Amino acid sequence: MGKVMIVTGAARGIGRAVAARLLRAGFDVVVTYSSDADGAARAQRELAAEFPEQAVGLVRADITDDASIAVLRDVVAALPASL
């Protein structure tokens, strides 16, 4: 597995800019969202198109919820197969 970064709030704004910067630096990125599934999916598609050499995953995760964090941990542990 390569270097993977989890970026919360990457559907727009600062989170999206951070995800793009990490992808540019050679990291694979897992984009998380809690409510805006359409915006997050759009961000994933656009980032994947802009950085085709890097993997861009998408996971619904509420970082204030332990069960959600456990799912996120499991997804990241299963990489790269889940990206």
mmCIF file of the N, C-alpha and C atoms, coordinates in Angstrom:
data_MODEL
# 
_entry.id   MODEL 
# 
loop_
_atom_site.group_PDB 
_atom_site.id 
_atom_site.type_symbol 
_atom_site.label_atom_id 
_atom_site.label_alt_id 
_atom_site.label_comp_id 
_atom_site.label_asym_id 
_atom_site.label_entity_id 
_atom_site.label_seq_id 
_atom_site.pdbx_PDB_ins_code 
_atom_site.Cartn_x 
_atom_site.Cartn_y 
_atom_site.Cartn_z 
_atom_site.occupancy 
_atom_site.B_iso_or_equiv 
_atom_site.pdbx_formal_charge 
_atom_site.auth_seq_id 
_atom_site.auth_comp_id 
_atom_site.auth_asym_id 
_atom_site.auth_atom_id 
_atom_site.pdbx_PDB_model_num 
ATOM 1   N N  . MET A 1 1  ? 0.852   -1.169 0.000   1.00 0.00 ? 1  MET A N  1 
ATOM 2   C CA . MET A 1 1  ? 0.000   0.000  0.000   1.00 0.00 ? 1  MET A CA 1 
ATOM 3   C C  . MET A 1 1  ? 0.893   1.225  0.000   1.00 0.00 ? 1  MET A C  1 
ATOM 4   N N  . GLY A 1 2  ? 0.522   2.227  -0.808  1.00 0.00 ? 2  GLY A N  1 
ATOM 5   C CA . GLY A 1 2  ? 1.253   3.486  -0.840  1.00 0.00 ? 2  GLY A CA 1 
ATOM 6   C C  . GLY A 1 2  ? 0.835   4.381  0.305   1.00 0.00 ? 2  GLY A C  1 
ATOM 7   N N  . LYS A 1 3  ? 1.212   5.620  0.195   1.00 0.00 ? 3  LYS A N  1 
ATOM 8   C CA . LYS A 1 3  ? 0.841   6.595  1.224   1.00 0.00 ? 3  LYS A CA 1 
ATOM 9   C C  . LYS A 1 3  ? -0.609  7.009  1.010   1.00 0.00 ? 3  LYS A C  1 
ATOM 10  N N  . VAL A 1 4  ? -1.402  6.877  2.057   1.00 0.00 ? 4  VAL A N  1 
ATOM 11  C CA . VAL A 1 4  ? -2.827  7.195  1.981   1.00 0.00 ? 4  VAL A CA 1 
ATOM 12  C C  . VAL A 1 4  ? -3.158  8.241  3.029   1.00 0.00 ? 4  VAL A C  1 
ATOM 13  N N  . MET A 1 5  ? -3.884  9.261  2.603   1.00 0.00 ? 5  MET A N  1 
ATOM 14  C CA . MET A 1 5  ? -4.347  10.297 3.520   1.00 0.00 ? 5  MET A CA 1 
ATOM 15  C C  . MET A 1 5  ? -5.865  10.325 3.516   1.00 0.00 ? 5  MET A C  1 
ATOM 16  N N  . ILE A 1 6  ? -6.444  10.511 4.688   1.00 0.00 ? 6  ILE A N  1 
ATOM 17  C CA . ILE A 1 6  ? -7.886  10.676 4.833   1.00 0.00 ? 6  ILE A CA 1 
ATOM 18  C C  . ILE A 1 6  ? -8.143  12.175 4.936   1.00 0.00 ? 6  ILE A C  1 
ATOM 19  N N  . VAL A 1 7  ? -9.047  12.674 4.086   1.00 0.00 ? 7  VAL A N  1 
ATOM 20  C CA . VAL A 1 7  ? -9.366  14.103 4.100   1.00 0.00 ? 7  VAL A CA 1 
ATOM 21  C C  . VAL A 1 7  ? -10.844 14.266 4.393   1.00 0.00 ? 7  VAL A C  1 
ATOM 22  N N  . THR A 1 8  ? -11.147 14.834 5.553   1.00 0.00 ? 8  THR A N  1 
ATOM 23  C CA . THR A 1 8  ? -12.548 15.094 5.894   1.00 0.00 ? 8  THR A CA 1 
ATOM 24  C C  . THR A 1 8  ? -12.969 16.404 5.240   1.00 0.00 ? 8  THR A C  1 
ATOM 25  N N  . GLY A 1 9  ? -14.215 16.442 4.826   1.00 0.00 ? 9  GLY A N  1 
ATOM 26  C CA . GLY A 1 9  ? -14.736 17.672 4.228   1.00 0.00 ? 9  GLY A CA 1 
ATOM 27  C C  . GLY A 1 9  ? -14.117 17.999 2.878   1.00 0.00 ? 9  GLY A C  1 
ATOM 28  N N  . ALA A 1 10 ? -13.725 16.987 2.115   1.00 0.00 ? 10 ALA A N  1 
ATOM 29  C CA . ALA A 1 10 ? -13.034 17.236 0.846   1.00 0.00 ? 10 ALA A CA 1 
ATOM 30  C C  . ALA A 1 10 ? -13.973 17.500 -0.326  1.00 0.00 ? 10 ALA A C  1 
ATOM 31  N N  . ALA A 1 11 ? -15.255 17.590 -0.064  1.00 0.00 ? 11 ALA A N  1 
ATOM 32  C CA . ALA A 1 11 ? -16.199 17.859 -1.145  1.00 0.00 ? 11 ALA A CA 1 
ATOM 33  C C  . ALA A 1 11 ? -16.092 19.280 -1.669  1.00 0.00 ? 11 ALA A C  1 
ATOM 34  N N  . ARG A 1 12 ? -15.562 20.175 -0.831  1.00 0.00 ? 12 ARG A N  1 
ATOM 35  C CA . ARG A 1 12 ? -15.482 21.574 -1.279  1.00 0.00 ? 12 ARG A CA 1 
ATOM 36  C C  . ARG A 1 12 ? -14.484 22.344 -0.426  1.00 0.00 ? 12 ARG A C  1 
ATOM 37  N N  . GLY A 1 13 ? -14.207 23.540 -0.833  1.00 0.00 ? 13 GLY A N  1 
ATOM 38  C CA . GLY A 1 13 ? -13.417 24.483 -0.047  1.00 0.00 ? 13 GLY A CA 1 
ATOM 39  C C  . GLY A 1 13 ? -12.031 24.013 0.317   1.00 0.00 ? 13 GLY A C  1 
ATOM 40  N N  . ILE A 1 14 ? -11.665 24.268 1.561   1.00 0.00 ? 14 ILE A N  1 
ATOM 41  C CA . ILE A 1 14 ? -10.321 23.961 2.041   1.00 0.00 ? 14 ILE A CA 1 
ATOM 42  C C  . ILE A 1 14 ? -10.036 22.459 1.962   1.00 0.00 ? 14 ILE A C  1 
ATOM 43  N N  . GLY A 1 15 ? -10.992 21.622 2.348   1.00 0.00 ? 15 GLY A N  1 
ATOM 44  C CA . GLY A 1 15 ? -10.796 20.181 2.286   1.00 0.00 ? 15 GLY A CA 1 
ATOM 45  C C  . GLY A 1 15 ? -10.498 19.701 0.879   1.00 0.00 ? 15 GLY A C  1 
ATOM 46  N N  . ARG A 1 16 ? -11.205 20.269 -0.082  1.00 0.00 ? 16 ARG A N  1 
ATOM 47  C CA . ARG A 1 16 ? -10.965 19.897 -1.492  1.00 0.00 ? 16 ARG A CA 1 
ATOM 48  C C  . ARG A 1 16 ? -9.574  20.329 -1.928  1.00 0.00 ? 16 ARG A C  1 
ATOM 49  N N  . ALA A 1 17 ? -9.172  21.517 -1.540  1.00 0.00 ? 17 ALA A N  1 
ATOM 50  C CA . ALA A 1 17 ? -7.835  22.011 -1.883  1.00 0.00 ? 17 ALA A CA 1 
ATOM 51  C C  . ALA A 1 17 ? -6.752  21.150 -1.237  1.00 0.00 ? 17 ALA A C  1 
ATOM 52  N N  . VAL A 1 18 ? -6.970  20.734 -0.013  1.00 0.00 ? 18 VAL A N  1 
ATOM 53  C CA . VAL A 1 18 ? -6.015  19.863 0.675   1.00 0.00 ? 18 VAL A CA 1 
ATOM 54  C C  . VAL A 1 18 ? -5.917  18.519 -0.052  1.00 0.00 ? 18 VAL A C  1 
ATOM 55  N N  . ALA A 1 19 ? -7.054  17.951 -0.434  1.00 0.00 ? 19 ALA A N  1 
ATOM 56  C CA . ALA A 1 19 ? -7.047  16.678 -1.161  1.00 0.00 ? 19 ALA A CA 1 
ATOM 57  C C  . ALA A 1 19 ? -6.269  16.811 -2.463  1.00 0.00 ? 19 ALA A C  1 
ATOM 58  N N  . ALA A 1 20 ? -6.492  17.882 -3.205  1.00 0.00 ? 20 ALA A N  1 
ATOM 59  C CA . ALA A 1 20 ? -5.777  18.092 -4.467  1.00 0.00 ? 20 ALA A CA 1 
ATOM 60  C C  . ALA A 1 20 ? -4.281  18.222 -4.233  1.00 0.00 ? 20 ALA A C  1 
ATOM 61  N N  . ARG A 1 21 ? -3.900  18.941 -3.213  1.00 0.00 ? 21 ARG A N  1 
ATOM 62  C CA . ARG A 1 21 ? -2.480  19.118 -2.899  1.00 0.00 ? 21 ARG A CA 1 
ATOM 63  C C  . ARG A 1 21 ? -1.828  17.775 -2.548  1.00 0.00 ? 21 ARG A C  1 
ATOM 64  N N  . LEU A 1 22 ? -2.511  16.963 -1.770  1.00 0.00 ? 22 LEU A N  1 
ATOM 65  C CA . LEU A 1 22 ? -1.978  15.655 -1.395  1.00 0.00 ? 22 LEU A CA 1 
ATOM 66  C C  . LEU A 1 22 ? -1.863  14.738 -2.612  1.00 0.00 ? 22 LEU A C  1 
ATOM 67  N N  . LEU A 1 23 ? -2.863  14.753 -3.470  1.00 0.00 ? 23 LEU A N  1 
ATOM 68  C CA . LEU A 1 23 ? -2.801  13.964 -4.694  1.00 0.00 ? 23 LEU A CA 1 
ATOM 69  C C  . LEU A 1 23 ? -1.631  14.403 -5.571  1.00 0.00 ? 23 LEU A C  1 
ATOM 70  N N  . ARG A 1 24 ? -1.457  15.694 -5.688  1.00 0.00 ? 24 ARG A N  1 
ATOM 71  C CA . ARG A 1 24 ? -0.345  16.244 -6.468  1.00 0.00 ? 24 ARG A CA 1 
ATOM 72  C C  . ARG A 1 24 ? 1.003   15.791 -5.903  1.00 0.00 ? 24 ARG A C  1 
ATOM 73  N N  . ALA A 1 25 ? 1.064   15.617 -4.589  1.00 0.00 ? 25 ALA A N  1 
ATOM 74  C CA . ALA A 1 25 ? 2.300   15.198 -3.919  1.00 0.00 ? 25 ALA A CA 1 
ATOM 75  C C  . ALA A 1 25 ? 2.510   13.680 -3.966  1.00 0.00 ? 25 ALA A C  1 
ATOM 76  N N  . GLY A 1 26 ? 1.563   12.946 -4.572  1.00 0.00 ? 26 GLY A N  1 
ATOM 77  C CA . GLY A 1 26 ? 1.746   11.521 -4.735  1.00 0.00 ? 26 GLY A CA 1 
ATOM 78  C C  . GLY A 1 26 ? 1.008   10.632 -3.755  1.00 0.00 ? 26 GLY A C  1 
ATOM 79  N N  . PHE A 1 27 ? 0.219   11.218 -2.888  1.00 0.00 ? 27 PHE A N  1 
ATOM 80  C CA . PHE A 1 27 ? -0.575  10.427 -1.953  1.00 0.00 ? 27 PHE A CA 1 
ATOM 81  C C  . PHE A 1 27 ? -1.841  9.916  -2.634  1.00 0.00 ? 27 PHE A C  1 
ATOM 82  N N  . ASP A 1 28 ? -2.349  8.771  -2.185  1.00 0.00 ? 28 ASP A N  1 
ATOM 83  C CA . ASP A 1 28 ? -3.709  8.369  -2.487  1.00 0.00 ? 28 ASP A CA 1 
ATOM 84  C C  . ASP A 1 28 ? -4.570  9.024  -1.412  1.00 0.00 ? 28 ASP A C  1 
ATOM 85  N N  . VAL A 1 29 ? -5.820  9.306  -1.747  1.00 0.00 ? 29 VAL A N  1 
ATOM 86  C CA . VAL A 1 29 ? -6.676  10.055 -0.828  1.00 0.00 ? 29 VAL A CA 1 
ATOM 87  C C  . VAL A 1 29 ? -8.012  9.349  -0.652  1.00 0.00 ? 29 VAL A C  1 
ATOM 88  N N  . VAL A 1 30 ? -8.475  9.293  0.581   1.00 0.00 ? 30 VAL A N  1 
ATOM 89  C CA . VAL A 1 30 ? -9.832  8.854  0.883   1.00 0.00 ? 30 VAL A CA 1 
ATOM 90  C C  . VAL A 1 30 ? -10.607 10.095 1.305   1.00 0.00 ? 30 VAL A C  1 
ATOM 91  N N  . VAL A 1 31 ? -11.611 10.420 0.516   1.00 0.00 ? 31 VAL A N  1 
ATOM 92  C CA . VAL A 1 31 ? -12.476 11.571 0.773   1.00 0.00 ? 31 VAL A CA 1 
ATOM 93  C C  . VAL A 1 31 ? -13.609 11.104 1.679   1.00 0.00 ? 31 VAL A C  1 
ATOM 94  N N  . THR A 1 32 ? -13.842 11.802 2.770   1.00 0.00 ? 32 THR A N  1 
ATOM 95  C CA . THR A 1 32 ? -14.969 11.449 3.629   1.00 0.00 ? 32 THR A CA 1 
ATOM 96  C C  . THR A 1 32 ? -16.026 12.550 3.586   1.00 0.00 ? 32 THR A C  1 
ATOM 97  N N  . TYR A 1 33 ? -17.238 12.146 3.863   1.00 0.00 ? 33 TYR A N  1 
ATOM 98  C CA . TYR A 1 33 ? -18.349 13.102 3.949   1.00 0.00 ? 33 TYR A CA 1 
ATOM 99  C C  . TYR A 1 33 ? -19.329 12.575 4.976   1.00 0.00 ? 33 TYR A C  1 
ATOM 100 N N  . SER A 1 34 ? -20.159 13.449 5.499   1.00 0.00 ? 34 SER A N  1 
ATOM 101 C CA . SER A 1 34 ? -21.181 12.989 6.434   1.00 0.00 ? 34 SER A CA 1 
ATOM 102 C C  . SER A 1 34 ? -22.588 13.200 5.898   1.00 0.00 ? 34 SER A C  1 
ATOM 103 N N  . SER A 1 35 ? -22.803 14.199 5.043   1.00 0.00 ? 35 SER A N  1 
ATOM 104 C CA . SER A 1 35 ? -24.175 14.439 4.594   1.00 0.00 ? 35 SER A CA 1 
ATOM 105 C C  . SER A 1 35 ? -24.311 14.754 3.108   1.00 0.00 ? 35 SER A C  1 
ATOM 106 N N  . ASP A 1 36 ? -23.335 15.367 2.479   1.00 0.00 ? 36 ASP A N  1 
ATOM 107 C CA . ASP A 1 36 ? -23.468 15.780 1.086   1.00 0.00 ? 36 ASP A CA 1 
ATOM 108 C C  . ASP A 1 36 ? -22.906 14.709 0.148   1.00 0.00 ? 36 ASP A C  1 
ATOM 109 N N  . ALA A 1 37 ? -23.658 13.624 -0.014  1.00 0.00 ? 37 ALA A N  1 
ATOM 110 C CA . ALA A 1 37 ? -23.196 12.506 -0.836  1.00 0.00 ? 37 ALA A CA 1 
ATOM 111 C C  . ALA A 1 37 ? -22.969 12.927 -2.283  1.00 0.00 ? 37 ALA A C  1 
ATOM 112 N N  . ASP A 1 38 ? -23.861 13.748 -2.834  1.00 0.00 ? 38 ASP A N  1 
ATOM 113 C CA . ASP A 1 38 ? -23.717 14.173 -4.228  1.00 0.00 ? 38 ASP A CA 1 
ATOM 114 C C  . ASP A 1 38 ? -22.463 15.023 -4.416  1.00 0.00 ? 38 ASP A C  1 
ATOM 115 N N  . GLY A 1 39 ? -22.247 15.966 -3.512  1.00 0.00 ? 39 GLY A N  1 
ATOM 116 C CA . GLY A 1 39 ? -21.066 16.830 -3.602  1.00 0.00 ? 39 GLY A CA 1 
ATOM 117 C C  . GLY A 1 39 ? -19.783 16.039 -3.432  1.00 0.00 ? 39 GLY A C  1 
ATOM 118 N N  . ALA A 1 40 ? -19.786 15.073 -2.529  1.00 0.00 ? 40 ALA A N  1 
ATOM 119 C CA . ALA A 1 40 ? -18.598 14.252 -2.300  1.00 0.00 ? 40 ALA A CA 1 
ATOM 120 C C  . ALA A 1 40 ? -18.312 13.364 -3.503  1.00 0.00 ? 40 ALA A C  1 
ATOM 121 N N  . ALA A 1 41 ? -19.352 12.779 -4.087  1.00 0.00 ? 41 ALA A N  1 
ATOM 122 C CA . ALA A 1 41 ? -19.166 11.936 -5.274  1.00 0.00 ? 41 ALA A CA 1 
ATOM 123 C C  . ALA A 1 41 ? -18.649 12.760 -6.444  1.00 0.00 ? 41 ALA A C  1 
ATOM 124 N N  . ARG A 1 42 ? -19.165 13.972 -6.580  1.00 0.00 ? 42 ARG A N  1 
ATOM 125 C CA . ARG A 1 42 ? -18.687 14.871 -7.641  1.00 0.00 ? 42 ARG A CA 1 
ATOM 126 C C  . ARG A 1 42 ? -17.218 15.202 -7.416  1.00 0.00 ? 42 ARG A C  1 
ATOM 127 N N  . ALA A 1 43 ? -16.847 15.518 -6.179  1.00 0.00 ? 43 ALA A N  1 
ATOM 128 C CA . ALA A 1 43 ? -15.446 15.824 -5.865  1.00 0.00 ? 43 ALA A CA 1 
ATOM 129 C C  . ALA A 1 43 ? -14.564 14.622 -6.162  1.00 0.00 ? 43 ALA A C  1 
ATOM 130 N N  . GLN A 1 44 ? -15.009 13.429 -5.798  1.00 0.00 ? 44 GLN A N  1 
ATOM 131 C CA . GLN A 1 44 ? -14.225 12.222 -6.064  1.00 0.00 ? 44 GLN A CA 1 
ATOM 132 C C  . GLN A 1 44 ? -14.001 12.052 -7.565  1.00 0.00 ? 44 GLN A C  1 
ATOM 133 N N  . ARG A 1 45 ? -15.044 12.172 -8.351  1.00 0.00 ? 45 ARG A N  1 
ATOM 134 C CA . ARG A 1 45 ? -14.921 12.021 -9.806  1.00 0.00 ? 45 ARG A CA 1 
ATOM 135 C C  . ARG A 1 45 ? -13.965 13.048 -10.389 1.00 0.00 ? 45 ARG A C  1 
ATOM 136 N N  . GLU A 1 46 ? -14.128 14.307 -9.976  1.00 0.00 ? 46 GLU A N  1 
ATOM 137 C CA . GLU A 1 46 ? -13.292 15.374 -10.529 1.00 0.00 ? 46 GLU A CA 1 
ATOM 138 C C  . GLU A 1 46 ? -11.830 15.211 -10.113 1.00 0.00 ? 46 GLU A C  1 
ATOM 139 N N  . LEU A 1 47 ? -11.589 14.865 -8.851  1.00 0.00 ? 47 LEU A N  1 
ATOM 140 C CA . LEU A 1 47 ? -10.216 14.666 -8.394  1.00 0.00 ? 47 LEU A CA 1 
ATOM 141 C C  . LEU A 1 47 ? -9.579  13.464 -9.088  1.00 0.00 ? 47 LEU A C  1 
ATOM 142 N N  . ALA A 1 48 ? -10.349 12.386 -9.246  1.00 0.00 ? 48 ALA A N  1 
ATOM 143 C CA . ALA A 1 48 ? -9.824  11.197 -9.928  1.00 0.00 ? 48 ALA A CA 1 
ATOM 144 C C  . ALA A 1 48 ? -9.480  11.510 -11.384 1.00 0.00 ? 48 ALA A C  1 
ATOM 145 N N  . ALA A 1 49 ? -10.293 12.347 -12.029 1.00 0.00 ? 49 ALA A N  1 
ATOM 146 C CA . ALA A 1 49 ? -10.013 12.722 -13.415 1.00 0.00 ? 49 ALA A CA 1 
ATOM 147 C C  . ALA A 1 49 ? -8.781  13.622 -13.507 1.00 0.00 ? 49 ALA A C  1 
ATOM 148 N N  . GLU A 1 50 ? -8.622  14.500 -12.541 1.00 0.00 ? 50 GLU A N  1 
ATOM 149 C CA . GLU A 1 50 ? -7.483  15.430 -12.544 1.00 0.00 ? 50 GLU A CA 1 
ATOM 150 C C  . GLU A 1 50 ? -6.173  14.733 -12.178 1.00 0.00 ? 50 GLU A C  1 
ATOM 151 N N  . PHE A 1 51 ? -6.257  13.691 -11.357 1.00 0.00 ? 51 PHE A N  1 
ATOM 152 C CA . PHE A 1 51 ? -5.061  12.972 -10.890 1.00 0.00 ? 51 PHE A CA 1 
ATOM 153 C C  . PHE A 1 51 ? -5.228  11.476 -11.166 1.00 0.00 ? 51 PHE A C  1 
ATOM 154 N N  . PRO A 1 52 ? -5.188  11.071 -12.445 1.00 0.00 ? 52 PRO A N  1 
ATOM 155 C CA . PRO A 1 52 ? -5.474  9.671  -12.789 1.00 0.00 ? 52 PRO A CA 1 
ATOM 156 C C  . PRO A 1 52 ? -4.451  8.657  -12.268 1.00 0.00 ? 52 PRO A C  1 
ATOM 157 N N  . GLU A 1 53 ? -3.275  9.109  -11.904 1.00 0.00 ? 53 GLU A N  1 
ATOM 158 C CA . GLU A 1 53 ? -2.252  8.194  -11.393 1.00 0.00 ? 53 GLU A CA 1 
ATOM 159 C C  . GLU A 1 53 ? -2.448  7.868  -9.915  1.00 0.00 ? 53 GLU A C  1 
ATOM 160 N N  . GLN A 1 54 ? -3.289  8.611  -9.237  1.00 0.00 ? 54 GLN A N  1 
ATOM 161 C CA . GLN A 1 54 ? -3.520  8.423  -7.806  1.00 0.00 ? 54 GLN A CA 1 
ATOM 162 C C  . GLN A 1 54 ? -4.915  7.842  -7.596  1.00 0.00 ? 54 GLN A C  1 
ATOM 163 N N  . ALA A 1 55 ? -5.091  7.145  -6.488  1.00 0.00 ? 55 ALA A N  1 
ATOM 164 C CA . ALA A 1 55 ? -6.400  6.591  -6.135  1.00 0.00 ? 55 ALA A CA 1 
ATOM 165 C C  . ALA A 1 55 ? -7.159  7.594  -5.273  1.00 0.00 ? 55 ALA A C  1 
ATOM 166 N N  . VAL A 1 56 ? -8.452  7.718  -5.557  1.00 0.00 ? 56 VAL A N  1 
ATOM 167 C CA . VAL A 1 56 ? -9.315  8.602  -4.774  1.00 0.00 ? 56 VAL A CA 1 
ATOM 168 C C  . VAL A 1 56 ? -10.524 7.785  -4.321  1.00 0.00 ? 56 VAL A C  1 
ATOM 169 N N  . GLY A 1 57 ? -10.567 7.487  -3.034  1.00 0.00 ? 57 GLY A N  1 
ATOM 170 C CA . GLY A 1 57 ? -11.674 6.727  -2.476  1.00 0.00 ? 57 GLY A CA 1 
ATOM 171 C C  . GLY A 1 57 ? -12.716 7.647  -1.865  1.00 0.00 ? 57 GLY A C  1 
ATOM 172 N N  . LEU A 1 58 ? -13.868 7.088  -1.568  1.00 0.00 ? 58 LEU A N  1 
ATOM 173 C CA . LEU A 1 58 ? -14.971 7.858  -0.995  1.00 0.00 ? 58 LEU A CA 1 
ATOM 174 C C  . LEU A 1 58 ? -15.643 7.024  0.087   1.00 0.00 ? 58 LEU A C  1 
ATOM 175 N N  . VAL A 1 59 ? -15.760 7.592  1.288   1.00 0.00 ? 59 VAL A N  1 
ATOM 176 C CA . VAL A 1 59 ? -16.376 6.889  2.406   1.00 0.00 ? 59 VAL A CA 1 
ATOM 177 C C  . VAL A 1 59 ? -17.262 7.858  3.173   1.00 0.00 ? 59 VAL A C  1 
ATOM 178 N N  . ARG A 1 60 ? -18.491 7.412  3.457   1.00 0.00 ? 60 ARG A N  1 
ATOM 179 C CA . ARG A 1 60 ? -19.344 8.207  4.345   1.00 0.00 ? 60 ARG A CA 1 
ATOM 180 C C  . ARG A 1 60 ? -18.884 7.948  5.771   1.00 0.00 ? 60 ARG A C  1 
ATOM 181 N N  . ALA A 1 61 ? -18.525 9.007  6.470   1.00 0.00 ? 61 ALA A N  1 
ATOM 182 C CA . ALA A 1 61 ? -18.019 8.849  7.832   1.00 0.00 ? 61 ALA A CA 1 
ATOM 183 C C  . ALA A 1 61 ? -18.306 10.105 8.643   1.00 0.00 ? 61 ALA A C  1 
ATOM 184 N N  . ASP A 1 62 ? -18.944 9.918  9.776   1.00 0.00 ? 62 ASP A N  1 
ATOM 185 C CA . ASP A 1 62 ? -19.158 11.000 10.731  1.00 0.00 ? 62 ASP A CA 1 
ATOM 186 C C  . ASP A 1 62 ? -18.044 10.882 11.764  1.00 0.00 ? 62 ASP A C  1 
ATOM 187 N N  . ILE A 1 63 ? -17.105 11.804 11.737  1.00 0.00 ? 63 ILE A N  1 
ATOM 188 C CA . ILE A 1 63 ? -15.925 11.672 12.602  1.00 0.00 ? 63 ILE A CA 1 
ATOM 189 C C  . ILE A 1 63 ? -16.243 11.857 14.085  1.00 0.00 ? 63 ILE A C  1 
ATOM 190 N N  . THR A 1 64 ? -17.482 12.174 14.408  1.00 0.00 ? 64 THR A N  1 
ATOM 191 C CA . THR A 1 64 ? -17.874 12.272 15.820  1.00 0.00 ? 64 THR A CA 1 
ATOM 192 C C  . THR A 1 64 ? -18.493 10.964 16.318  1.00 0.00 ? 64 THR A C  1 
ATOM 193 N N  . ASP A 1 65 ? -18.584 9.950  15.442  1.00 0.00 ? 65 ASP A N  1 
ATOM 194 C CA . ASP A 1 65 ? -19.239 8.690  15.780  1.00 0.00 ? 65 ASP A CA 1 
ATOM 195 C C  . ASP A 1 65 ? -18.224 7.547  15.743  1.00 0.00 ? 65 ASP A C  1 
ATOM 196 N N  . ASP A 1 66 ? -18.064 6.847  16.869  1.00 0.00 ? 66 ASP A N  1 
ATOM 197 C CA . ASP A 1 66 ? -17.077 5.775  16.965  1.00 0.00 ? 66 ASP A CA 1 
ATOM 198 C C  . ASP A 1 66 ? -17.306 4.667  15.938  1.00 0.00 ? 66 ASP A C  1 
ATOM 199 N N  . ALA A 1 67 ? -18.539 4.282  15.720  1.00 0.00 ? 67 ALA A N  1 
ATOM 200 C CA . ALA A 1 67 ? -18.830 3.210  14.758  1.00 0.00 ? 67 ALA A CA 1 
ATOM 201 C C  . ALA A 1 67 ? -18.433 3.638  13.342  1.00 0.00 ? 67 ALA A C  1 
ATOM 202 N N  . SER A 1 68 ? -18.671 4.883  13.026  1.00 0.00 ? 68 SER A N  1 
ATOM 203 C CA . SER A 1 68 ? -18.306 5.408  11.715  1.00 0.00 ? 68 SER A CA 1 
ATOM 204 C C  . SER A 1 68 ? -16.787 5.418  11.527  1.00 0.00 ? 68 SER A C  1 
ATOM 205 N N  . ILE A 1 69 ? -16.089 5.766  12.582  1.00 0.00 ? 69 ILE A N  1 
ATOM 206 C CA . ILE A 1 69 ? -14.620 5.764  12.534  1.00 0.00 ? 69 ILE A CA 1 
ATOM 207 C C  . ILE A 1 69 ? -14.108 4.339  12.356  1.00 0.00 ? 69 ILE A C  1 
ATOM 208 N N  . ALA A 1 70 ? -14.749 3.374  12.979  1.00 0.00 ? 70 ALA A N  1 
ATOM 209 C CA . ALA A 1 70 ? -14.345 1.973  12.829  1.00 0.00 ? 70 ALA A CA 1 
ATOM 210 C C  . ALA A 1 70 ? -14.496 1.522  11.375  1.00 0.00 ? 70 ALA A C  1 
ATOM 211 N N  . VAL A 1 71 ? -15.583 1.925  10.723  1.00 0.00 ? 71 VAL A N  1 
ATOM 212 C CA . VAL A 1 71 ? -15.782 1.593  9.313   1.00 0.00 ? 71 VAL A CA 1 
ATOM 213 C C  . VAL A 1 71 ? -14.690 2.241  8.473   1.00 0.00 ? 71 VAL A C  1 
ATOM 214 N N  . LEU A 1 72 ? -14.399 3.495  8.740   1.00 0.00 ? 72 LEU A N  1 
ATOM 215 C CA . LEU A 1 72 ? -13.351 4.199  8.006   1.00 0.00 ? 72 LEU A CA 1 
ATOM 216 C C  . LEU A 1 72 ? -12.007 3.495  8.193   1.00 0.00 ? 72 LEU A C  1 
ATOM 217 N N  . ARG A 1 73 ? -11.698 3.105  9.410   1.00 0.00 ? 73 ARG A N  1 
ATOM 218 C CA . ARG A 1 73 ? -10.456 2.380  9.694   1.00 0.00 ? 73 ARG A CA 1 
ATOM 219 C C  . ARG A 1 73 ? -10.386 1.089  8.884   1.00 0.00 ? 73 ARG A C  1 
ATOM 220 N N  . ASP A 1 74 ? -11.502 0.358  8.833   1.00 0.00 ? 74 ASP A N  1 
ATOM 221 C CA . ASP A 1 74 ? -11.527 -0.902 8.094   1.00 0.00 ? 74 ASP A CA 1 
ATOM 222 C C  . ASP A 1 74 ? -11.343 -0.688 6.596   1.00 0.00 ? 74 ASP A C  1 
ATOM 223 N N  . VAL A 1 75 ? -11.946 0.364  6.071   1.00 0.00 ? 75 VAL A N  1 
ATOM 224 C CA . VAL A 1 75 ? -11.787 0.674  4.646   1.00 0.00 ? 75 VAL A CA 1 
ATOM 225 C C  . VAL A 1 75 ? -10.326 0.986  4.336   1.00 0.00 ? 75 VAL A C  1 
ATOM 226 N N  . VAL A 1 76 ? -9.711  1.813  5.137   1.00 0.00 ? 76 VAL A N  1 
ATOM 227 C CA . VAL A 1 76 ? -8.320  2.181  4.909   1.00 0.00 ? 76 VAL A CA 1 
ATOM 228 C C  . VAL A 1 76 ? -7.407  0.960  5.072   1.00 0.00 ? 76 VAL A C  1 
ATOM 229 N N  . ALA A 1 77 ? -7.698  0.096  6.026   1.00 0.00 ? 77 ALA A N  1 
ATOM 230 C CA . ALA A 1 77 ? -6.889  -1.109 6.236   1.00 0.00 ? 77 ALA A CA 1 
ATOM 231 C C  . ALA A 1 77 ? -6.974  -2.059 5.045   1.00 0.00 ? 77 ALA A C  1 
ATOM 232 N N  . ALA A 1 78 ? -8.083  -2.019 4.303   1.00 0.00 ? 78 ALA A N  1 
ATOM 233 C CA . ALA A 1 78 ? -8.290  -2.907 3.167   1.00 0.00 ? 78 ALA A CA 1 
ATOM 234 C C  . ALA A 1 78 ? -7.714  -2.351 1.862   1.00 0.00 ? 78 ALA A C  1 
ATOM 235 N N  . LEU A 1 79 ? -7.155  -1.172 1.883   1.00 0.00 ? 79 LEU A N  1 
ATOM 236 C CA . LEU A 1 79 ? -6.606  -0.571 0.671   1.00 0.00 ? 79 LEU A CA 1 
ATOM 237 C C  . LEU A 1 79 ? -5.453  -1.421 0.141   1.00 0.00 ? 79 LEU A C  1 
ATOM 238 N N  . PRO A 1 80 ? -5.199  -1.427 -1.140  1.00 0.00 ? 80 PRO A N  1 
ATOM 239 C CA . PRO A 1 80 ? -5.814  -0.631 -2.190  1.00 0.00 ? 80 PRO A CA 1 
ATOM 240 C C  . PRO A 1 80 ? -7.062  -1.242 -2.805  1.00 0.00 ? 80 PRO A C  1 
ATOM 241 N N  . ALA A 1 81 ? -7.450  -2.423 -2.393  1.00 0.00 ? 81 ALA A N  1 
ATOM 242 C CA . ALA A 1 81 ? -8.573  -3.106 -3.033  1.00 0.00 ? 81 ALA A CA 1 
ATOM 243 C C  . ALA A 1 81 ? -9.863  -2.309 -3.001  1.00 0.00 ? 81 ALA A C  1 
ATOM 244 N N  . SER A 1 82 ? -10.081 -1.484 -1.990  1.00 0.00 ? 82 SER A N  1 
ATOM 245 C CA . SER A 1 82 ? -11.349 -0.763 -1.876  1.00 0.00 ? 82 SER A CA 1 
ATOM 246 C C  . SER A 1 82 ? -11.370 0.548  -2.647  1.00 0.00 ? 82 SER A C  1 
ATOM 247 N N  . LEU A 1 83 ? -10.213 1.000  -3.152  1.00 0.00 ? 83 LEU A N  1 
ATOM 248 C CA . LEU A 1 83 ? -10.228 2.253  -3.909  1.00 0.00 ? 83 LEU A CA 1 
ATOM 249 C C  . LEU A 1 83 ? -10.612 2.043  -5.343  1.00 0.00 ? 83 LEU A C  1 
# 
